[in-house]
Amino acid sequence: MTHRLPLVPLVLALALGVGCSTTTPADAGPQEVAAVQLTVEGEVTKIDTPSRLITVRGPEGNEVEVHADDTVRNFSQVRVGDRVTLDYLRSVTVDIQPAGSAEPGAYIKQKQDIAKTGERPRVGAAEIVTVLAPIRAIDLANNTVTVEGPRGNVVTLDVVKPEHRARLPQLKVGDMLRIAFTEAAAVRVTPKGG
């Protein structure tokens, strides 16, 4: 039976319910990347210091009230008229790792960047979830690859792109499909006129 799963649900299907390690395997080989990157800017129009609320007007005139929790250091430096920039990235990277190059499983890596005392307010965070699933079968006639997820769940994937189909004969049972899902966001405040 062949399951046709989009990439993000595939990551979830392979990793769901699995304890994740924080050690991520090293890169090796060509990768396929799909990414969406978005940047939105706005202007601070109102600050409620006791409640730590900032009102930001977006590029189309809409206003959003945002609560700056205690992780937002140097809140007192924010002024009406300052520019707030949000950068957001979501990507999926897929590649094949040679058999034995890493331990199959699910891995999670988190990074955080918070302004130090005295710096302009900023905060950034990234999370990378990586799943290494061993290849259990390769069907050249039907252009499919069957992988085993960390919980032992087996998923058969259709190989659709011609360039990927051309690489199927080079794969071996035991090689690993690696899927890395990255989500990152960063917010920074720039002084008015800066």
Secondary structure by P-SEA (a helix, b strand, c coil): ccccccaaaaaaaaccccccccbbbbbbcbbbbbbbbbbbbbbbcccccccbbbbbbccccbbbbbbbcccccccccccccbbbbbbbbbbbbbbbbccccccbbbbbbbbbbbbcccccbbbbbbbbbbbbbbbcccccccbbbbbbccccbbbbbbbccaaaaaacccccccccbbbbbbbbbbbbbbcccc
